Amino acid sequence: MVDATRAPKMSVRGLTRRFGGLVAVNNVDIDLHEGEVHAVIGTNGAGKSTLINMLSGEIAASSGSITLEGHDVTAMPQPQRAKAGVGRSYQRTTIFGEFTVLENCRLTAQAQASASPWRIWENAQHCARSLQRAQAALSRAGLGTHAQRIAGSLSHGAKRQLEVAMCLATEPRVLLLDEPLAGMGAEETERMLDLLQELKTGHAVLLVEHDMDAVFRIADRITVMVNGTVVATGTPDQIRVDPVVRTAYLGEEEHA
Ligand SMILES: Nc1ncnc2c1ncn2[C@@H]1O[C@H](COP(=O)(O)OP(=O)(O)OP(=O)(O)O)[C@@H](O)[C@H]1O
């Protein structure tokens, strides 16, 4: 659980994104702390992906601010934001299927560390460091023994683990995970939840996920969005009994 005296790794204030007349994300405040999995839930179209895309720098905010470890990164483009310590995974699988598991990880480590994408193969010292980072990330993600396998031959669950490992290879402090459990079976889900639990150490984790049972098990804090607006933020126990959430989102569902 969070030490309330510690500053958040990432702070979002009044974050808003408009698409023409539609306000997809409306005046959102969120604090992400190291040691916490902070889940963002909401029905389809609630604004979760738009929020995560603004936090990673892939789309610009219409207004509001994002700070990373006290520095304003609101206007910082995605590649710089990644270098500054914001890692993300995507809803869709983004691995290079014909490369080995290790090569996939090494590429993200190397691209992250190099000044220019055209110099990623140049510097030998650089390469050695990237290899170390890739191996450490694979091992942390539970894929150490699969390093030499062709990524495309992995199971769906292992591919999702690899995406998390690729993210870890960039040595982020904030991890933005977009539906890491999508399409997983029960066993794969358990493995990923164990990994997420472990990743809290050293990272602030933001999790966008539709699997409510998993969210209520793993999250330390949950933010609920409806039509772009935050209607509640609290612990799973607080969210479970929040009358606004029950009416607006959870409906009849029980999360005992
Ligand atoms: N590039 C865009 N242009 C116009 N409207 C957009 C764009 N991206 C998202 N929207 C709209 O913004 C709203 C929020 O979409 P968003 O994808 O962020 O929701 P979400 O909570 O991630 O949904 P889901 O759970 O289905 O992924 C939706 O009404 C969507 O149609």
The ligand as a MOL file (V3000), in Angstrom:
LIG
                    3D

  0  0  0     0  0            999 V3000
M  V30 BEGIN CTAB
M  V30 COUNTS 31 33 0 0 0
M  V30 BEGIN ATOM
M  V30 1 N -9.3240 9.7150 -32.7510 0
M  V30 2 C -10.5820 9.9030 -32.3640 0
M  V30 3 N -11.4020 10.7070 -33.0470 0
M  V30 4 C -12.6760 10.9160 -32.6630 0
M  V30 5 N -13.2350 10.3400 -31.5730 0
M  V30 6 C -12.4660 9.5080 -30.8510 0
M  V30 7 C -11.1010 9.2410 -31.2070 0
M  V30 8 N -10.5820 8.3730 -30.2940 0
M  V30 9 C -11.5690 8.1080 -29.4110 0
M  V30 10 N -12.6980 8.7790 -29.7450 0
M  V30 11 C -13.9590 8.7740 -29.0190 0
M  V30 12 O -13.6690 9.1320 -27.6910 0
M  V30 13 C -14.4810 8.3890 -26.7820 0
M  V30 14 C -13.5860 7.6430 -25.8180 0
M  V30 15 O -12.9390 6.5990 -26.5410 0
M  V30 16 P -11.8460 5.6440 -25.8720 0
M  V30 17 O -11.3460 4.7290 -26.9390 0
M  V30 18 O -10.8610 6.4560 -25.1520 0
M  V30 19 O -12.7420 4.8400 -24.8150 0
M  V30 20 P -12.3680 3.5090 -24.0170 0
M  V30 21 O -12.8640 3.6990 -22.6390 0
M  V30 22 O -10.9400 3.1840 -24.1960 0
M  V30 23 O -13.2420 2.4140 -24.7770 0
M  V30 24 P -12.9440 0.8340 -24.9390 0
M  V30 25 O -13.1370 0.2200 -23.6010 0
M  V30 26 O -14.0030 0.4220 -25.9220 0
M  V30 27 O -11.5480 0.6720 -25.4850 0
M  V30 28 C -15.3620 7.4790 -27.6400 0
M  V30 29 O -16.6040 8.1210 -27.8240 0
M  V30 30 C -14.5990 7.3800 -28.9390 0
M  V30 31 O -15.4750 7.1520 -30.0310 0
M  V30 END ATOM
M  V30 BEGIN BOND
M  V30 1 1 1 2
M  V30 2 1 2 3
M  V30 3 2 2 7
M  V30 4 2 3 4
M  V30 5 1 4 5
M  V30 6 2 5 6
M  V30 7 1 6 7
M  V30 8 1 6 10
M  V30 9 1 7 8
M  V30 10 2 8 9
M  V30 11 1 9 10
M  V30 12 1 10 11
M  V30 13 1 11 12
M  V30 14 1 11 30
M  V30 15 1 12 13
M  V30 16 1 13 14
M  V30 17 1 13 28
M  V30 18 1 14 15
M  V30 19 1 15 16
M  V30 20 2 16 17
M  V30 21 1 16 18
M  V30 22 1 16 19
M  V30 23 1 19 20
M  V30 24 2 20 21
M  V30 25 1 20 22
M  V30 26 1 20 23
M  V30 27 1 23 24
M  V30 28 2 24 25
M  V30 29 1 24 26
M  V30 30 1 24 27
M  V30 31 1 28 29
M  V30 32 1 28 30
M  V30 33 1 30 31
M  V30 END BOND
M  V30 END CTAB
M  END
